[in-house]
Amino acid sequence: MVKELRQQFNSNFTKEKYEAYVKEIDALHPGALDFRNAETPIFIPKEFTNKMLAACEDIIDVIVDEKFMSLTERGIPKDIKIPNQKKQSQFIAFDFGICQNEAGELEPQLIEMQGFPTLFAFQAFHSELTAKYANVPANYSAYLNGYNKETYLQLFKEIIVGDLNPENVILLEIFPEQQKTRIDFYCTEEVLGIKTVCLTKLIADGNKLFYDNNGVKTEIKRIYNRLIFDDLQKQEGLGEIIDLTKDFDVEWVPHPNWFYRISKFTLPFIENPYVPQTYFLNELKQVPAELENYVLKPLFSFAGMGVVIDVTQKDIDDVKDPENWILQRKVKYADVIETPDVPAKAEIRLFYFWKDGWARPKAVHNLSRLSKGKMIGTRYNKDKEWVGGGVAFFEAP
């Protein structure tokens, strides 16, 4: 997006440099990098960054409002509601597409948000290696609000481990060794000194949870939650697993209910020029005449599953549970990242951390994704180059 830096990067690019860079990333935890790493980072001018941050602040105004809990209560599926929710989501991720408005200008548009973690630990190492590989200028940083690798990871540790013994804190996932994001789990273990535990390995004893810590039955006092519960319900062959909707004496970071409260469900409550108009399908008084300008999304799905891009009236008529769907105005991704063949589209995910005692969450770091397919995501970009996961570097304010 910054023309001089883009031209400089592209002219200096070689496949040999890229392969050496990916080799360095893989060496963090050999064999665990299971998603494509993009050939290039994104360089973001400060004006664009400020637009994203301003949109996030408007959304956060809604989240911190006292009415937010009652507004989003319906967003939590009844069979997934977990007890002991905390007052705030310690982590929020905001996904912005780099889009083109009707005047042909580049602007951010919110695609999605999650009261849920993402590749927080991995990105600390990844952005460091990328800055070196891409020869990023000193006045550009992957971090926000003055954070750097050291202070970011310290904050990450304070939020998840705090004053507990790390052996009483776990990262919880289902079959973690099979997950495409497992490199982040290993980086998290390295940074925090905690263990990753599979849901199938939890031990319940009364209202307490335990895990086998090298042969020692160890109490779990806090869970760094990476489980997506509605995705979990689609899993087969799990056998008998612990029902986490029971009232266990354990603290969640973040609490699973926030995955639903801060999500696609929240979008209809937001008014901002960088947040596309969104409607609950069951509250839509009149179907828009130009349906080709909208996208139909199920509220309870993950990683783009079930999304209808080219919406027809039949698609809307066929929805059996309209209260669980949204109709969102389509945004036009800009073919903004010049590559050796065709330009790539891009999304930036801003990481917000919310420590206990803070009135509001703060922007701290990011990841980016490049795409040449119809949608962002690996399943839509097979056999393409200059696509995949990456990082954005923001011009200093």
Buried (B, 14 or more C-beta within 10 A) or exposed (E): BBEEBBEBBBEEBEEEEBEEBBEBBBEBBEEBBEEBBBBBBBBBBBEBBEBBBEBBEBBBEBBBEEEBEEBBEBBBBEEBBBEEBBEBBBBBBBBBBBBBBEEEEBBBBBBBBBBBBBBBBBBBBBBBBBBEBBEBBEEBBBBBBEBBBEEBBEBBBEBBBEEEEBBBBBBBBBEBEEBEBBBBBBBBBEBBEBBBBBBEBBBEEEEEBBBEBEEEEBBBBBBBBBBBBBBBEEEEEEEEBBEBBEEBEBBBBBBBBBBBBBBBBBBBBBEBEBBBBBBBBEEBEEBBEEBEBBBBBBBBBBBBEEBBEEBEEEBBEEBEEBEBBBBBBBBEBBBBBBBEEEBBBBBBBBBBBBEEEEEEBBBBBBBBBBBBBEBBBBEBBEEBBBBBBBBBBBBEE
